[in-house]
Amino acid sequence: MRHATDEDLDQLEDLLAELRGVPELRERKRGNFALRSTAFLHFHEDSGAFYVDVKLGGSFERMRVTSRTEQLEFLRRVRHAVQG
């Protein structure tokens, strides 16, 4: 598993655009987001699948975000976390 490259992130651009629309998040660099001043999420790629390490409940959790269904569940959890 490796950190996502710009080419990987190109494939996730729609998801990145949705994250940019969450007012509580700030994109520090492409694909790396902070919540307030704390690292909150970043992306990985492994064998053609995409994953995100996201800080939910105080520690990072890895979630698969390859399919649209996985992305929607991820976005739901992110919105819940930043509003809580």
ZAMARGU-4260 file (C-alpha; in steps of 0.2 Angstrom, whole numbers, plus 5000, padded with zeros to 4 digits):
<rodrens>
0) 5000/5000/5000 | 5007/5017/4995 | 5001/5035/4997 | 4990/5040/4982 | 4999/5049/4968
5) 4992/5064/4958 | 4987/5051/4945 | 4978/5041/4958 | 4969/5057/4964 | 4964/5061/4946
10) 4953/5046/4947 | 4945/5052/4964 | 4943/5070/4958 | 4924/5069/4960 | 4926/5063/4978
15) 4939/5076/4982 | 4927/5090/4975 | 4914/5084/4987 | 4926/5084/5002 | 4931/5102/4997
20) 4913/5107/4999 | 4913/5102/5017 | 4916/5119/5026 | 4924/5111/5041 | 4938/5103/5031
25) 4954/5112/5024 | 4964/5104/5010 | 4982/5106/5015 | 4988/5099/4999 | 4979/5089/4986
30) 4971/5074/4994 | 4976/5078/5012 | 4963/5087/5022 | 4963/5094/5040 | 4949/5097/5052
35) 4953/5113/5061 | 4972/5112/5063 | 4973/5093/5064 | 4977/5080/5050 | 4960/5072/5046
40) 4962/5061/5030 | 4973/5056/5016 | 4972/5043/5002 | 4981/5027/4998 | 4981/5015/4983
45) 4984/4997/4982 | 4983/4985/4967 | 4970/4997/4959 | 4959/5000/4974 | 4958/5016/4984
50) 4958/5018/5002 | 4957/5033/5014 | 4964/5035/5032 | 4952/5045/5041 | 4952/5051/5059
55) 4935/5045/5066 | 4933/5044/5084 | 4950/5050/5089 | 4961/5038/5079 | 4964/5034/5060
60) 4953/5021/5052 | 4956/5014/5035 | 4941/5014/5023 | 4940/5007/5005 | 4933/5021/4993
65) 4935/5013/4976 | 4916/5011/4972 | 4903/5025/4973 | 4894/5015/4986 | 4910/5015/4997
70) 4913/5034/4993 | 4895/5038/4999 | 4897/5029/5015 | 4913/5037/5018 | 4906/5054/5015
75) 4891/5051/5027 | 4904/5046/5040 | 4915/5061/5037 | 4900/5073/5038 | 4894/5065/5054
80) 4911/5066/5062 | 4914/5085/5057 | 4897/5090/5063 | 4898/5081/5080
</rodrens>
